[in-house]
């Protein structure tokens, strides 16, 4: 039995990887392609029905995905756009929930407002995984990406809180606003406190007790689960606990992670999250038979009609809210109009259009109990699940596929950024080389006279300083600096490839030890990584 499960698991993973490669070949973001592939696979006659287990998503998948997203989020950008991020993550989620609640209860026969809030809480948050995965390879201004990623980090918390209160209202038959608001703040603050406390505790543990890169990597894998489970145990927000703890630990990682730990853990996390994402998106597509089979009280055409109307209202609400957040403060304050330049009208449009729903919405809908405590069937569960599934398809597949041509049509760029990334890199590296040379001249000048290796290191730093100066001059004088960089990278890549070919030739001579050859090969890999950057796609 175990043997067959292992074979099936390997076959599924291999199939998913082949699908991802096909998606890359077709230049379609893998979340979109995998959902479409899952839909097509689910239509194959005799294909077994695979149902997403909500607890599996919330407990196994959600903590590491949120932690990794928080770890690689720019704290500087998050703080810079915090007002817009929190406005979208909380204000828009609650507004969307209200709109969906009253709209759905008015068009779906028998659906109460409380059940409408349940549907709104499920569908109000854009998905963190979809946002980062789909937008990663698109040319979108840094500001928009920062707002979308920051929003998707914390909106799951607000939407799941709305969902929990709406579910309690449906089950108990009563809803008290004052208690709900008080409980919301308790859950949010408690989650943040537990996340920060856990992050500080493990940060101190890694600083005090000697460890190695393997131990450090395993601990970073365990910590998000401790944050999530700890917060949920005390009925606080596990999502906010993981996000707050992840942001804190990332900001202070230089204090307790060595360079080898950072490199190793970064690679391990990259593979793990990629694997989780691929499994999640293929599962969404495979849910089609489960969702359709549950539609007993409504026809498919009725379900599609409700889904399109509610999905359209969600998209329109976000669009209007995005423009209101961007322009309303300027209309109310003359000081802001004078101090802040006029915003680009295209930014709110992209922020609205790039919001895609994903697995958290589907898992939340599936977690609605099939029966009430009195044994009766949970009312309208099937239509809530169907509408959620169709909205995911509309926003993830529909909007996701349209996003690239829309970006080309809008022709938006990063013109508003203060400094191009290439120039920032030159300035930073030059400053670090200056610091290194200053340290060398002040503390090791005598040693540089007597020690040939130290003297060589000093000459190397002086040469690199000259190179930095040449780069700065090239940047100022060359019309197309990006092309100059790409040409230089191409030359360096070809040189490294020639070195690899020579290394491979020497391997065949069997003169040098294999472990020495592997060490040199790894050094060449690092040299190339400096040129091309580490890719986690």
C-alpha positions in Angstrom: 0.0 0.0 0.0 2.7 2.5 1.0 4.7 1.4 -2.1 1.8 2.4 -4.4 1.3 5.7 -2.6 5.0 6.6 -3.1 4.7 5.7 -6.8 1.5 7.8 -7.2 3.1 10.8 -5.4 6.2 10.6 -7.6 4.1 10.4 -10.8 2.0 13.4 -9.7 5.0 15.5 -8.8 6.7 14.6 -12.1 3.5 15.4 -14.0 3.2 18.8 -12.3 6.8 19.7 -13.0 6.3 18.8 -16.7 3.2 21.0 -16.8 5.2 23.9 -15.2 7.8 23.6 -17.9 5.2 23.6 -20.6 3.7 26.7 -19.0 7.1 28.4 -19.1 7.5 27.4 -22.8 4.1 29.0 -23.6 5.0 32.0 -21.4 2.0 31.5 -19.1 2.4 32.0 -15.4 2.5 28.6 -13.8 -0.4 29.2 -11.3 -2.7 30.1 -14.2 -1.5 27.2 -16.4 -1.8 24.6 -13.5 -5.3 25.6 -12.7 -6.3 25.2 -16.4 -4.4 21.9 -16.6 -6.2 20.7 -13.4 -9.6 21.6 -14.9 -8.8 19.6 -18.1 -7.4 16.7 -16.1 -10.5 16.6 -13.9 -12.7 16.1 -17.0 -10.9 12.9 -18.1 -13.4 10.0 -17.7 -12.5 7.8 -14.7 -10.3 10.4 -13.1 -10.6 9.9 -9.3 -12.1 12.9 -7.4 -9.5 14.7 -5.3 -10.9 16.9 -2.5 -8.9 19.7 -0.9 -8.8 19.2 2.9 -9.2 22.7 4.4 -7.2 21.8 7.5 -4.3 20.7 5.2 -4.3 24.2 3.6 -4.6 26.2 6.7 -2.2 24.2 8.8 0.3 22.7 6.4 0.5 25.1 3.4 -0.5 28.6 4.8 2.1 29.1 7.5 5.3 28.5 5.4 3.9 30.4 2.4 3.1 33.4 4.5 6.4 33.2 6.3 8.4 33.1 3.1 6.4 36.0 1.6 7.0 38.0 4.8 10.7 37.1 4.9 11.3 38.4 1.4 9.0 41.4 1.7 10.9 44.7 1.7 10.4 46.2 5.2 11.2 49.6 3.8 8.6 49.4 1.1 6.1 47.9 3.5 6.6 50.8 5.9 6.6 53.4 3.1 3.2 52.2 1.7 1.7 51.1 5.0 -1.3 53.4 4.9 -2.4 52.1 1.5 -1.6 48.5 2.4 -3.6 48.5 5.6 -6.4 50.4 4.0 -6.7 47.7 1.3 -6.1 44.8 3.6 -8.7 45.8 6.2 -10.9 48.6 4.9 -11.4 47.0 1.4 -11.9 43.5 2.8 -14.7 44.7 5.1 -16.3 46.9 2.4 -16.2 44.0 -0.1 -17.7 41.7 2.5 -20.6 44.1 3.0 -21.2 44.6 -0.7 -21.2 40.8 -1.3 -23.4 40.1 1.7 -26.2 42.4 0.7 -25.9 41.7 -3.1 -25.8 37.9 -2.7 -28.7 37.9 -0.2 -30.8 40.0 -2.7 -30.2 37.8 -5.8 -29.8 34.3 -4.4 -33.2 33.0 -3.1 -33.2 32.1 0.6 -29.6 33.3 1.3 -29.6 35.4 4.4 -27.3 38.4 5.1 -25.3 36.4 7.5 -24.6 33.8 4.8 -23.8 36.6 2.5 -21.1 37.8 4.9 -19.8 34.2 4.9 -19.5 34.4 1.1 -18.0 37.9 1.3 -15.4 36.8 3.9 -14.4 33.9 1.7 -14.0 35.9 -1.5 -12.8 39.3 -0.3 -9.0 38.7 -0.1 -6.7 38.5 -3.1 -4.4 35.5 -2.8 -0.7 36.0 -1.7 0.6 33.1 -3.7 -1.2 34.1 -6.9 -0.1 37.8 -6.6 3.6 37.0 -6.1 3.7 34.1 -8.6 1.9 35.7 -11.5 3.4 39.2 -11.1 7.0 38.0 -10.6 7.9 38.0 -14.3 5.8 41.0 -15.3 7.2 44.6 -15.7 5.1 46.3 -13.0 6.3 49.4 -11.1 7.9 48.5 -7.7 5.3 50.6 -5.9 2.4 48.6 -7.3 4.1 45.2 -6.5 4.9 46.3 -3.0 1.3 47.4 -2.3 -0.1 44.1 -3.8 2.3 41.9 -1.9 1.9 43.8 1.3 -1.9 43.7 1.1 -2.0 40.0 0.3 0.2 39.3 3.3 -2.3 40.5 5.8 -5.7 40.5 4.1 -6.1 36.8 4.8 -6.3 37.6 8.5 -9.1 40.2 8.1 -11.1 38.0 5.7 -10.8 34.9 7.9 -11.9 36.9 10.9 -15.0 38.1 8.9 -15.5 34.4 7.9 -15.4 33.2 11.5 -17.8 35.7 12.8 -20.3 35.1 9.9 -20.1 31.4 10.4 -20.8 31.8 14.1 -23.7 34.1 13.3 -25.2 31.5 10.9 -24.8 28.7 13.4 -26.0 30.6 16.5 -28.5 32.8 14.7 -27.3 36.1 16.3 -24.6 38.7 15.6 -23.6 41.5 18.0 -21.5 44.2 16.3 -19.8 45.5 19.5 -18.6 42.0 20.5 -17.5 41.3 17.0 -15.3 44.5 16.8 -13.9 43.9 20.2 -13.0 40.3 19.3 -11.5 41.4 16.0 -9.0 43.7 17.7 -8.2 41.0 20.3 -7.5 38.5 17.6 -5.4 40.9 15.6 -3.3 42.3 18.4 -2.9 38.9 20.1 -1.7 37.3 16.8 0.9 40.1 16.3 2.1 39.8 19.9 2.6 36.0 19.7 4.3 36.3 16.3 6.8 38.9 17.5 7.4 37.1 20.8 8.1 33.8 19.0 10.4 35.6 16.5 12.4 37.3 19.4 12.6 34.0 21.3 14.0 32.0 18.4 16.3 34.8 17.3 17.8 34.9 20.8 18.0 31.1 20.8 20.0 31.1 17.5 22.3 33.8 18.8 23.1 32.2 22.2 23.4 28.5 21.3 26.0 27.5 18.7 24.5 25.9 15.6 25.2 25.2 11.9 23.5 25.9 8.6 21.5 22.7 8.7 20.1 23.4 12.2 19.4 27.0 11.3 17.5 25.9 8.1 15.4 23.4 10.0 14.5 25.9 12.7 13.3 28.4 10.1 11.1 25.7 8.7 9.6 24.9 12.1 9.1 28.5 13.4 6.1 29.5 11.2 4.2 26.5 12.4 4.9 27.3 16.0 3.7 30.9 15.4 0.5 29.8 13.6 -0.5 27.0 15.9 0.4 29.1 19.0 -1.8 32.0 18.0 -4.7 29.7 16.9 -4.5 27.8 20.2 -5.3 31.0 22.0 -8.0 32.0 19.4 -5.9 34.8 17.9 -5.0 35.3 14.3 -2.4 32.8 13.1 -2.0 34.6 9.9 -1.0 37.9 11.5 1.3 35.9 13.9 3.2 34.4 11.0 3.4 37.7 9.1 4.6 39.8 12.1 7.1 37.1 13.2 8.4 36.6 9.6 8.9 40.4 9.1 10.7 40.7 12.4 13.0 37.7 11.9 13.8 38.7 8.3 14.8 42.2 9.5 17.1 40.9 12.2 18.4 37.8 10.3 21.9 39.2 10.0 22.2 39.0 13.9 21.7 35.2 14.1 22.1 33.6 10.7 25.6 33.1 9.2 26.3 33.6 5.5 26.1 29.8 4.9 22.8 29.6 6.7 21.3 32.4 4.7 22.4 30.8 1.4 21.3 27.3 2.3 18.0 28.3 3.9 17.2 30.6 1.0 17.7 27.7 -1.5 15.7 25.2 0.7 12.8 27.7 1.1 12.7 28.5 -2.6 12.3 24.8 -3.6 9.8 24.1 -0.8 7.5 27.1 -1.5 7.6 26.4 -5.3 6.6 22.8 -4.7 3.7 23.8 -2.4 2.5 26.5 -4.8 2.4 24.0 -7.7 0.5 21.4 -5.7 -2.0 24.1 -4.5 -2.8 25.4 -8.0 -3.2 22.0 -9.6 -5.5 21.0 -6.7 -7.7 24.1 -7.4 -8.3 22.9 -11.0 -9.0 19.3 -9.8 -11.8 20.5 -7.5 -14.2 21.0 -10.4 -16.0 17.6 -10.1 -16.4 18.1 -6.3 -17.9 21.6 -6.8 -20.2 20.6 -9.6 -21.4 17.5 -7.8 -22.4 19.6 -4.8 -24.8 21.7 -6.9 -28.0 20.0 -6.0 -30.4 22.9 -5.3 -29.4 25.1 -8.2 -28.7 24.6 -11.9 -25.2 25.2 -13.3 -26.5 28.2 -15.3 -28.0 29.8 -12.2 -24.7 29.3 -10.3 -22.7 30.9 -13.1 -25.1 33.8 -13.3 -24.7 34.5 -9.5 -21.0 34.0 -9.7 -20.5 36.5 -12.6 -22.7 39.2 -10.9 -21.0 38.8 -7.5 -17.5 38.5 -9.1 -18.2 41.7 -11.2 -19.3 43.5 -8.0 -16.1 42.4 -6.2 -13.9 43.7 -9.1 -15.9 47.0 -9.4 -15.8 47.6 -5.6 -12.0 47.2 -5.6 -11.6 49.5 -8.6 -13.7 52.3 -7.1 -12.0 51.8 -3.7 -8.5 51.9 -5.2 -9.2 55.2 -7.0 -10.9 56.6 -3.8 -7.8 55.8 -1.7 -5.5 57.4 -4.3 -7.5 60.6 -5.0 -9.8 61.3 -2.1 -7.1 62.5 0.4 -5.9 64.9 -2.3 -9.3 66.3 -2.8 -9.7 66.9 0.9 -6.3 68.5 1.6 -4.7 71.4 -0.3 -1.5 70.6 1.5 -1.3 67.1 0.0 -2.0 68.5 -3.5 1.0 70.8 -3.1 3.3 68.3 -1.5 2.5 65.1 -3.3 2.7 64.9 -7.2 -0.5 64.0 -9.0 -0.9 60.2 -9.0 -0.8 58.1 -12.1 -4.4 57.0 -13.0 -3.0 53.7 -14.3 -1.7 52.6 -10.9 -5.1 52.1 -9.2 -6.3 50.3 -12.3 -3.4 47.8 -12.2 -3.8 47.4 -8.4 -7.4 46.5 -9.0 -7.0 44.2 -12.0 -4.0 42.3 -10.5 -6.0 41.1 -7.5 -6.6 37.3 -8.0 -8.3 34.9 -5.6 -6.8 31.5 -4.8 -6.5 28.6 -2.6 -7.3 30.4 0.7 -10.7 31.3 -0.6 -11.4 27.8 -1.8 -10.2 26.2 1.5 -12.3 28.6 3.5 -15.4 27.7 1.5 -14.7 24.0 1.8 -14.2 24.4 5.6 -17.9 25.4 6.0 -19.4 22.4 7.9 -21.7 20.2 6.0 -24.2 20.1 8.9 -25.3 22.4 11.7 -25.0 21.4 15.3 -28.7 20.3 15.3 -27.9 17.8 12.5 -29.6 19.8 9.7 -27.7 20.4 6.5 -25.8 23.7 6.4 -28.0 26.0 4.3 -26.8 27.1 0.9 -23.3 25.6 1.4 -23.3 24.3 -2.2 -23.9 27.6 -3.8 -21.3 29.4 -1.7 -18.7 26.8 -2.7 -19.7 27.0 -6.4 -19.7 30.8 -6.5 -16.3 30.9 -4.8 -14.8 28.4 -7.3 -16.1 30.4 -10.3 -14.8 33.7 -8.9 -11.3 32.1 -8.5 -11.5 31.1 -12.2 -12.6 34.6 -13.2 -10.0 36.5 -11.3 -7.0 34.0 -11.5 -7.4 32.7 -15.0 -9.4 35.5 -16.6 -7.7 38.5 -15.2 -4.3 36.7 -15.0 -4.3 36.0 -18.7 -5.5 39.5 -19.6 -3.0 41.2 -17.3 0.0 41.0 -19.7 -1.7 42.6 -22.7 -3.3 45.3 -20.5 0.2 46.2 -19.1 1.5 46.5 -22.7 -1.5 48.7 -23.6 -1.0 50.9 -20.5 2.8 51.2 -21.1 3.4 51.9 -17.4 7.0 51.9 -16.2 9.0 52.7 -13.0 9.7 56.3 -13.9 8.7 57.5 -10.5 11.4 55.5 -8.7 14.2 57.6 -7.1 17.2 55.7 -8.4 17.4 52.8 -10.9 18.4 49.5 -9.3 21.6 49.4 -11.3 22.8 52.7 -10.0 21.8 51.8 -6.4 23.9 48.6 -6.8 27.0 50.6 -7.9 26.7 53.1 -5.1 26.3 50.5 -2.4 29.1 48.3 -3.7 31.4 51.3 -4.0 30.6 52.3 -0.4 31.4 48.8 0.9 34.7 48.7 -1.0 35.6 52.1 0.5 34.8 50.7 4.0 36.9 47.5 3.3 39.9 49.6 2.0 39.7 52.0 4.9 39.7 49.0 7.4 42.7 47.5 5.5 44.7 50.8 5.6 44.0 51.6 9.2 44.3 48.1 10.8 46.5 46.0 8.5 48.9 48.4 6.7 52.0 46.9 8.4 50.8 43.3 7.8 50.3 44.2 4.1 54.0 44.9 3.9 55.1 41.6 5.4 52.3 39.2 4.2 52.1 38.7 0.5 48.5 37.5 0.6 47.3 40.5 2.6 49.1 42.8 0.3 47.5 41.1 -2.7 44.1 41.6 -1.0 44.8 45.3 -0.6 45.7 45.6 -4.3 42.6 43.7 -5.2 40.4 46.2 -3.2 42.2 49.2 -4.8 41.5 47.6 -8.3 37.9 47.0 -7.4 37.6 50.6 -6.3 38.8 51.7 -9.7 36.3 49.4 -11.3 33.5 50.9 -9.3 34.6 54.4 -10.4 34.7 53.2 -14.0 31.2 51.8 -13.6 29.9 55.1 -12.3 31.5 57.0 -15.1 30.1 54.5 -17.7 26.6 54.9 -16.1 26.8 58.7 -16.5 28.2 58.7 -20.0 26.6 55.7 -21.7 23.2 56.4 -23.3 21.9 52.9 -22.8 23.7 51.7 -19.6 21.5 48.6 -19.4 22.7 47.4 -22.8 26.3 47.9 -21.7 25.7 45.9 -18.6 24.1 43.0 -20.6 27.0 43.0 -23.0 29.5 42.8 -20.1 27.5 40.0 -18.5 27.5 38.0 -21.7 31.3 38.3 -22.0 31.7 37.1 -18.4 29.3 34.2 -18.8 31.2 33.0 -21.9 34.5 33.3 -19.9 33.1 31.2 -17.1 31.7 28.6 -19.5 35.2 28.3 -21.0 36.6 27.7 -17.5 33.9 25.1 -16.9 34.8 23.3 -20.1 38.5 23.3 -19.1 37.5 22.0 -15.6 35.5 19.2 -17.3 38.5 18.3 -19.4 40.8 18.1 -16.4 38.3 15.8 -14.6 38.8 13.2 -17.3 42.6 13.3 -16.6 41.9 12.0 -13.1 44.8 13.9 -11.6 43.0 16.0 -9.1 40.7 14.9 -6.2 36.9 15.0 -7.0 36.1 17.0 -3.9 38.6 19.7 -4.9 37.1 19.8 -8.4 33.6 20.1 -6.9 34.8 23.0 -4.7 36.2 24.9 -7.8 33.1 24.1 -9.8 30.9 25.6 -6.9 33.1 28.7 -7.0 32.4 29.1 -10.7 28.7 28.7 -9.9 28.9 31.5 -7.4 30.8 33.7 -9.8 28.0 33.2 -12.4 25.4 33.8 -9.8 27.0 37.2 -9.1 26.5 38.1 -12.7 23.0 36.7 -13.4 21.5 36.8 -9.9 19.8 33.8 -8.1 16.6 32.8 -9.8 13.9 31.1 -7.8 11.4 30.9 -10.6 
